[in-house]
Amino acid sequence: MLKKIIVVATLLLSTLTHAQSTRGQAYTLDDCIAIALQKHQSLRVSDAQLAMAEALHDQAMSSYWPRVSIEANASRADQDRTFTAKGDFALPPTLGGATVPLDIKMKLFDRDVVAGSINATYPIFTGLKRPAMIGQAEKGVMIAEQGRRKSSLEVVRDVKKYFYGAQLALQMEQLASDTLERFKALEDLTERLYQNGSLKVRKTDYLRTKTTTALTRSMLHEAEYSRQLAHEALGNAMGQSWDAEYRLVETEMPKALTAELKELVEAALQFNPDVQQLKLAVQASDHGITAAQSGYYPMIGIKASAHTLWNDYKDGLFNEDNKDGWNIGIGMEWELFSGFETKGKVDHAEAMKKKLESQTILLDQGMALQVKQQFLRIRSSGKQIEDTEAAFGFARENRKLNSRAYQQEMVETKDVIEAQLVESFTQGAYYRSRYALEIGLASLEYLIGHNIEKIATQ
């Protein structure tokens, strides 16, 4: 008999082990975050935006290099090009001073012309527009870097939110399953007492336990559905395929928040990517003002070129002396009046800076309010965890006492049912309080843009 029991137990254990292995790999919270940071498509978008900003910076830096171009063209005219001169030509007094009639026609060049040149230009002075544009491009790269960092923080926050939600759903499903098992046991006990002619257990008690068991079974189905949805939501946040199988490793109780509210607010104003992006935008607006003011100054540059010409006619305009050549010069362009266009650009840039500065103040105030809200939420959740944990201990002891007393017919059926429900309610309240704490910490860490534990140790 013992041998049969051992064989059955071994088969059952191997079946359970196989069932566990087919559910996929077990993932911790850190595993889920690492997978999401590798696969989430929002990070690819941020990478592209950063690459675009770096390309714009390269374009701005190109203004420090000369512009070199090559030109080549070939043309055919309807006929050879000639020069005609008609009139009177006066001889100098030393030759008698006579007037000689002039009527000449000479060929300048053949109708087929091929020309090639290489040209170079280099700006010497741009009215500070060049460094201003480069400064704007540099700030654009830094803003894109903060955007990439924000995307990473959003991915981490979402993964934590869905991971904790899946963990809560799994706990509530297990709680519903345990509650159902206890009510099944109570239903069986009530049925035996009723059928054995107990004086305290009536048919209404038996029907009450049947109803409670049925309702609990319905709640278990709902908990299973919620757990499946939470699991799929986590997989989507991780960038997993819809049919990926994995299990979650339960996290430990989060550590208590030791940082003060003032420290958290200061950290958010220092590390939050939205705040940093707006500060960088204000700095970029200074360069925008400088770029607009450059319209008040002249533009000075150097231009050089070298050319060569090909023509079948070796005399005339394209002779051996001037068919090849080069030139270099310096030029200036100064727009003295543009219909107040430059003034309008400067006013617009200055107004943009004032707008960004006002938005910075509003964002700082709003950020401080959000941090305070999460701080109060975390503190409230911490107290609720202590209270619900204590209440759960009392409720569990009360349920055990009522269950033993009910077996001796010392308490009524409704007292046992109430004790069972109170225990399940307090245990569920404990799980929800822990979930609220975990979500609060994740939201606070996202707002701050920095690890909370590091803030406490700084």
C-alpha positions as CSV (number, residue, x, y, z in Angstrom):
1,M,0.0,0.0,0.0
2,L,2.8,2.4,0.9
3,K,4.6,1.5,-2.3
4,K,1.5,2.5,-4.3
5,I,1.2,5.8,-2.5
6,I,4.9,6.6,-3.2
7,V,4.4,5.8,-6.9
8,V,1.3,7.9,-7.2
9,A,3.0,10.8,-5.4
10,T,6.0,10.5,-7.7
11,L,3.9,10.6,-10.8
12,L,1.9,13.6,-9.4
13,L,5.1,15.5,-8.6
14,S,6.6,14.9,-12.0
15,T,3.3,16.0,-13.6
16,L,3.3,19.2,-11.6
17,T,7.0,19.8,-12.4
18,H,6.3,19.4,-16.1
19,A,3.3,21.7,-15.9
20,Q,5.5,24.3,-14.2
21,S,8.2,24.0,-16.8
22,T,5.8,24.4,-19.7
23,R,4.6,27.7,-18.4
24,G,7.8,29.3,-19.5
25,Q,10.8,31.0,-17.9
26,A,10.4,32.8,-14.6
27,Y,11.0,36.5,-14.8
28,T,11.9,38.9,-12.0
29,L,11.0,42.6,-12.2
30,D,14.5,43.4,-13.3
31,D,14.2,40.8,-16.1
32,C,11.0,42.3,-17.4
33,I,12.6,45.8,-17.4
34,A,15.7,44.6,-19.2
35,I,13.5,42.9,-21.9
36,A,11.3,46.0,-22.3
37,L,14.4,48.3,-22.7
38,Q,15.6,46.1,-25.5
39,K,12.3,45.5,-27.4
40,H,10.0,48.5,-26.8
41,Q,9.4,50.4,-30.0
42,S,9.1,53.8,-28.3
43,L,12.8,53.7,-27.6
44,R,13.5,53.2,-31.3
45,V,11.5,56.4,-32.0
46,S,13.6,58.3,-29.4
47,D,16.8,56.9,-31.0
48,A,15.7,58.2,-34.4
49,Q,14.9,61.6,-32.9
50,L,18.3,61.8,-31.3
51,A,19.9,60.8,-34.6
52,M,18.0,63.6,-36.3
53,A,19.1,66.2,-33.7
54,E,22.8,65.1,-34.1
55,A,22.4,65.4,-37.9
56,L,21.1,68.9,-37.5
57,H,24.1,69.7,-35.3
58,D,26.4,68.4,-38.0
59,Q,24.7,70.6,-40.5
60,A,25.2,73.7,-38.3
61,M,28.9,72.8,-37.8
62,S,29.4,72.7,-41.6
63,S,29.3,76.5,-41.6
64,Y,32.9,76.5,-40.3
65,W,34.0,74.8,-43.5
66,P,34.4,76.4,-46.9
67,R,31.9,75.6,-49.6
68,V,33.6,74.1,-52.6
69,S,31.7,73.3,-55.8
70,I,32.6,72.2,-59.3
71,E,30.7,73.5,-62.4
72,A,30.9,72.2,-65.9
73,N,28.8,73.1,-68.9
74,A,28.9,72.8,-72.7
75,S,26.9,74.9,-75.2
76,R,26.4,75.3,-78.9
77,A,25.3,78.6,-80.4
78,D,23.5,79.1,-83.8
79,Q,26.7,80.6,-85.2
80,D,30.2,81.7,-84.2
81,R,30.3,84.7,-81.9
82,T,31.8,87.9,-83.5
83,F,32.7,91.5,-82.6
84,T,31.8,94.4,-84.9
85,A,33.2,97.9,-84.7
86,K,32.0,100.8,-86.9
87,G,32.8,104.5,-86.8
88,D,35.6,107.0,-87.3
89,F,39.1,106.4,-85.8
90,A,41.1,109.6,-85.2
91,L,44.9,109.3,-85.6
92,P,47.1,110.9,-83.0
93,P,48.6,114.3,-83.8
94,T,52.0,112.8,-84.2
95,L,50.6,110.9,-87.2
96,G,48.8,113.9,-88.7
97,G,45.6,113.8,-86.7
98,A,43.5,112.6,-89.7
99,T,40.2,110.7,-89.2
100,V,40.1,107.2,-90.7
101,P,36.7,105.4,-91.2
102,L,36.5,102.1,-89.2
103,D,34.4,99.1,-90.2
104,I,35.7,95.8,-88.8
105,K,34.2,92.5,-87.9
106,M,36.2,89.9,-86.0
107,K,35.5,86.4,-84.6
108,L,35.6,86.1,-80.8
109,F,35.1,82.4,-80.3
110,D,33.7,79.3,-82.0
111,R,30.0,78.4,-81.4
112,D,30.9,75.3,-79.4
113,V,32.1,76.1,-75.9
114,V,33.0,73.8,-73.0
115,A,33.7,75.5,-69.6
116,G,34.7,74.1,-66.3
117,S,35.4,75.8,-62.9
118,I,35.9,75.1,-59.3
119,N,34.5,77.6,-56.8
120,A,35.0,78.1,-53.1
121,T,33.3,80.4,-50.6
122,Y,34.0,81.0,-46.9
123,P,32.1,83.2,-44.5
124,I,34.3,85.4,-42.4
125,F,31.7,87.3,-40.4
126,T,28.0,86.3,-40.1
127,G,26.9,88.8,-37.4
128,L,27.2,86.0,-34.7
129,K,24.5,84.0,-36.6
130,R,26.9,81.0,-37.1
131,P,27.7,80.4,-33.4
132,A,24.1,81.0,-32.5
133,M,22.8,78.3,-34.9
134,I,25.4,75.9,-33.6
135,G,24.4,76.7,-30.1
136,Q,20.7,76.0,-30.9
137,A,21.7,72.7,-32.6
138,E,23.8,71.6,-29.5
139,K,20.8,72.3,-27.2
140,G,18.6,70.4,-29.7
141,V,20.9,67.3,-29.2
142,M,20.7,67.7,-25.4
143,I,16.9,68.0,-25.6
144,A,16.7,64.8,-27.7
145,E,18.9,63.0,-25.2
146,Q,16.5,64.0,-22.4
147,G,13.7,62.8,-24.6
148,R,15.4,59.4,-25.0
149,R,15.9,59.3,-21.2
150,K,12.2,60.1,-20.7
151,S,11.2,57.3,-23.0
152,S,13.3,54.9,-21.0
153,L,11.7,56.1,-17.7
154,E,8.3,55.7,-19.2
155,V,9.0,52.1,-20.2
156,V,10.4,51.3,-16.8
157,R,7.4,52.9,-15.1
158,D,4.9,51.0,-17.3
159,V,6.6,47.7,-16.8
160,K,6.6,48.2,-13.0
161,K,2.9,49.2,-13.1
162,Y,1.9,46.2,-15.1
163,F,4.2,43.9,-13.2
164,Y,2.8,44.9,-9.8
165,G,-0.7,44.7,-11.3
166,A,-0.1,41.2,-12.5
167,Q,1.3,40.3,-9.1
168,L,-1.7,41.7,-7.4
169,A,-4.0,39.8,-9.8
170,L,-2.2,36.6,-9.0
171,Q,-2.4,37.2,-5.3
172,M,-6.2,37.9,-5.5
173,E,-6.7,34.8,-7.6
174,Q,-4.9,32.7,-5.0
175,L,-6.9,34.4,-2.3
176,A,-10.2,33.6,-4.1
177,S,-9.0,30.0,-4.5
178,D,-8.1,29.7,-0.8
179,T,-11.4,31.3,0.2
180,L,-13.3,28.9,-2.1
181,E,-11.6,25.9,-0.5
182,R,-12.5,27.1,3.0
183,F,-16.1,27.6,2.0
184,K,-16.3,24.2,0.4
185,A,-15.1,22.7,3.7
186,L,-17.6,24.8,5.6
187,E,-20.4,23.6,3.2
188,D,-19.4,20.0,3.7
189,L,-19.4,20.4,7.5
190,T,-22.7,22.2,7.5
191,E,-24.3,19.5,5.3
192,R,-23.0,16.8,7.7
193,L,-24.3,18.6,10.8
194,Y,-27.7,19.3,9.1
195,Q,-28.1,15.7,8.0
196,N,-27.1,14.4,11.4
197,G,-29.9,16.3,13.0
198,S,-28.1,19.2,14.6
199,L,-30.3,21.4,16.7
200,K,-28.4,24.6,15.7
201,V,-27.9,24.0,12.0
202,R,-31.0,24.4,9.9
203,K,-31.7,24.1,6.2
204,T,-31.4,27.9,5.8
205,D,-27.8,27.6,7.1
206,Y,-27.1,24.9,4.6
207,L,-28.5,27.0,1.8
208,R,-26.5,30.0,3.0
209,T,-23.3,28.1,2.8
210,K,-24.2,26.8,-0.7
211,T,-24.9,30.3,-1.9
212,T,-21.7,31.7,-0.4
213,T,-19.7,28.9,-2.1
214,A,-21.3,29.6,-5.5
215,L,-20.6,33.3,-5.2
216,T,-17.0,32.7,-4.2
217,R,-16.6,30.4,-7.2
218,S,-17.9,33.1,-9.5
219,M,-15.4,35.5,-7.9
220,L,-12.6,33.1,-8.6
221,H,-13.5,33.0,-12.3
222,E,-13.4,36.8,-12.3
223,A,-10.0,36.8,-10.6
224,E,-8.6,34.3,-13.1
225,Y,-9.8,36.5,-15.9
226,S,-8.2,39.6,-14.3
227,R,-5.0,37.7,-13.8
228,Q,-4.8,36.7,-17.5
229,L,-5.5,40.3,-18.6
230,A,-2.8,41.7,-16.3
231,H,-0.4,39.1,-17.6
232,E,-1.1,40.1,-21.2
233,A,-0.8,43.8,-20.4
234,L,2.7,43.2,-18.9
235,G,3.8,41.2,-21.9
236,N,2.7,44.0,-24.2
237,A,4.6,46.5,-22.2
238,M,7.7,44.3,-22.4
239,G,7.3,44.1,-26.2
240,Q,6.7,40.3,-26.0
241,S,4.6,38.4,-28.6
242,W,1.1,37.6,-27.7
243,D,1.8,33.8,-27.3
244,A,5.0,34.2,-25.2
245,E,4.8,32.1,-22.0
246,Y,6.6,33.1,-18.8
247,R,6.1,33.2,-15.1
248,L,6.6,36.0,-12.6
249,V,8.8,35.9,-9.5
250,E,7.1,37.7,-6.6
251,T,8.9,40.8,-5.5
252,E,9.9,41.5,-1.9
253,M,8.1,44.2,0.1
254,P,9.5,47.6,-1.0
255,K,11.7,49.5,1.4
256,A,10.2,52.4,3.3
257,L,10.7,55.9,1.9
258,T,13.4,57.7,3.9
259,A,13.8,60.8,1.9
260,E,12.0,64.0,2.9
261,L,9.5,65.8,0.7
262,K,11.9,68.8,0.2
263,E,14.6,66.4,-1.0
264,L,12.2,64.7,-3.4
265,V,11.0,68.0,-4.9
266,E,14.5,69.3,-5.4
267,A,15.5,66.0,-7.0
268,A,12.6,66.2,-9.4
269,L,13.5,69.8,-10.4
270,Q,17.1,68.6,-11.0
271,F,16.6,65.2,-12.8
272,N,13.1,65.2,-14.3
273,P,13.5,65.1,-18.1
274,D,10.5,67.4,-18.8
275,V,12.0,70.0,-16.6
276,Q,15.4,69.6,-18.1
277,Q,14.0,69.8,-21.7
278,L,12.3,73.1,-20.9
279,K,15.4,74.6,-19.3
280,L,17.4,73.6,-22.4
281,A,14.7,75.2,-24.5
282,V,15.1,78.5,-22.6
283,Q,18.8,78.3,-23.2
284,A,18.2,77.6,-26.9
285,S,16.0,80.7,-27.1
286,D,18.9,82.8,-26.1
287,H,20.7,81.6,-29.2
288,G,17.6,82.2,-31.2
289,I,17.6,85.9,-30.1
290,T,21.3,86.2,-31.2
291,A,20.5,84.6,-34.5
292,A,17.7,87.1,-35.1
293,Q,19.9,90.0,-34.1
294,S,22.5,89.0,-36.7
295,G,20.3,90.7,-39.3
296,Y,21.6,94.1,-38.0
297,Y,25.1,93.2,-39.0
298,P,26.9,92.8,-42.4
299,M,27.8,89.5,-43.9
300,I,31.4,89.2,-45.0
301,G,33.0,86.4,-46.9
302,I,35.7,85.3,-49.3
303,K,35.1,83.9,-52.7
304,A,37.7,82.2,-55.0
305,S,37.4,80.3,-58.3
306,A,39.5,78.8,-61.0
307,H,38.3,78.1,-64.5
308,T,39.3,76.6,-67.9
309,L,37.6,76.8,-71.3
310,W,37.7,74.6,-74.4
311,N,37.1,76.2,-77.8
312,D,38.3,75.3,-81.3
313,Y,39.1,78.9,-82.1
314,K,42.5,79.6,-80.6
315,D,42.4,83.4,-81.1
316,G,39.8,85.9,-80.2
317,L,38.4,86.0,-76.7
318,F,39.4,82.5,-75.6
319,N,43.1,82.8,-76.5
320,E,46.0,81.2,-74.7
321,D,46.2,84.1,-72.2
322,N,42.7,83.9,-70.8
323,K,41.3,80.5,-71.5
324,D,42.6,79.4,-68.1
325,G,42.6,81.6,-65.0
326,W,41.6,82.2,-61.4
327,N,40.3,85.0,-59.2
328,I,39.9,85.7,-55.5
329,G,38.0,88.4,-53.7
330,I,36.2,89.5,-50.6
331,G,32.7,90.7,-50.4
332,M,30.2,92.3,-48.0
333,E,26.4,92.3,-47.9
334,W,24.7,94.7,-45.5
335,E,20.9,94.9,-45.5
336,L,20.3,98.5,-44.4
337,F,16.5,98.4,-44.4
338,S,14.3,95.4,-44.5
339,G,10.9,96.9,-43.7
340,F,11.5,96.1,-39.9
341,E,11.7,92.4,-40.7
342,T,14.8,92.0,-38.5
343,K,13.1,93.8,-35.6
344,G,10.1,91.6,-35.9
345,K,12.3,88.5,-35.8
346,V,14.1,89.8,-32.6
347,D,10.8,90.6,-30.9
348,H,9.4,87.2,-31.8
349,A,12.5,85.4,-30.4
350,E,12.4,87.5,-27.2
351,A,8.7,86.8,-26.7
352,M,9.4,83.0,-27.2
353,K,12.0,83.1,-24.4
354,K,9.5,84.8,-22.1
355,K,6.9,82.2,-22.9
356,L,9.3,79.4,-22.1
357,E,10.4,81.0,-18.9
358,S,6.8,81.3,-17.8
359,Q,6.2,77.6,-18.7
360,T,9.2,76.7,-16.7
361,I,7.7,78.3,-13.6
362,L,4.4,76.5,-14.2
363,L,6.1,73.2,-14.7
364,D,8.2,73.6,-11.6
365,Q,5.0,74.3,-9.5
366,G,3.1,71.4,-11.1
367,M,6.0,69.0,-10.6
368,A,6.3,69.9,-7.0
369,L,2.5,69.3,-6.6
370,Q,2.7,65.9,-8.3
371,V,5.7,64.8,-6.1
372,K,3.9,65.9,-3.0
373,Q,0.8,63.9,-4.1
374,Q,2.8,60.7,-4.6
375,F,4.7,61.3,-1.3
376,L,1.4,61.6,0.6
377,R,0.1,58.5,-1.2
378,I,3.1,56.5,-0.3
379,R,3.0,57.5,3.3
380,S,-0.7,56.7,3.5
381,S,-0.1,53.3,1.9
382,G,2.6,52.5,4.3
383,K,0.3,53.1,7.3
384,Q,-2.5,51.1,5.6
385,I,-0.1,48.2,5.1
386,E,0.7,48.1,8.9
387,D,-3.0,48.3,9.8
388,T,-4.3,45.8,7.3
389,E,-1.5,43.4,8.2
390,A,-2.5,43.6,11.8
391,A,-6.2,43.3,11.0
392,F,-5.5,40.2,8.8
393,G,-3.7,38.5,11.7
394,F,-6.7,39.1,14.0
395,A,-9.2,38.0,11.3
396,R,-7.3,34.8,10.6
397,E,-7.2,33.9,14.3
398,N,-10.9,34.8,14.6
399,R,-11.7,32.5,11.7
400,K,-9.8,29.6,13.2
401,L,-11.5,30.0,16.5
402,N,-15.0,30.2,14.9
403,S,-14.2,27.2,12.7
404,R,-13.3,25.0,15.7
405,A,-16.2,26.3,17.7
406,Y,-18.6,25.6,14.8
407,Q,-17.5,22.0,14.7
408,Q,-18.6,21.8,18.4
409,E,-21.9,23.6,17.5
410,M,-20.9,26.5,19.8
411,V,-21.4,29.3,17.2
412,E,-23.9,29.8,14.4
413,T,-23.3,29.3,10.7
414,K,-23.5,33.0,9.9
415,D,-20.7,33.7,12.4
416,V,-18.3,31.3,10.6
417,I,-19.3,32.8,7.2
418,E,-18.7,36.3,8.5
419,A,-15.3,35.3,9.9
420,Q,-14.3,33.7,6.6
421,L,-15.4,36.9,4.7
422,V,-13.6,39.2,7.1
423,E,-10.4,37.3,6.8
424,S,-10.6,37.4,3.0
425,F,-11.4,41.0,3.0
426,T,-8.6,42.0,5.3
427,Q,-6.1,39.9,3.3
428,G,-7.3,41.5,0.0
429,A,-7.0,45.0,1.6
430,Y,-3.4,44.2,2.6
431,Y,-2.6,43.2,-1.0
432,R,-4.2,46.3,-2.3
433,S,-2.3,48.5,0.1
434,R,0.9,47.0,-0.9
435,Y,0.0,47.5,-4.6
436,A,-0.8,51.1,-3.9
437,L,2.6,51.6,-2.2
438,E,4.5,49.9,-5.1
439,I,2.6,52.0,-7.7
440,G,3.3,55.2,-5.7
441,L,7.0,54.5,-5.5
442,A,7.1,53.7,-9.2
443,S,5.3,56.9,-10.1
444,L,7.5,59.0,-7.8
445,E,10.6,57.5,-9.3
446,Y,9.3,58.4,-12.7
447,L,8.6,62.0,-11.7
448,I,12.0,62.4,-10.1
449,G,13.8,60.7,-13.0
450,H,16.3,59.3,-10.5
451,N,16.6,56.3,-8.2
452,I,14.8,57.1,-4.9
453,E,17.2,55.1,-2.8
454,K,20.2,57.0,-4.2
455,I,18.5,60.3,-3.2
456,A,18.2,59.1,0.4
457,T,21.9,58.2,0.5
458,Q,23.2,61.5,-1.1
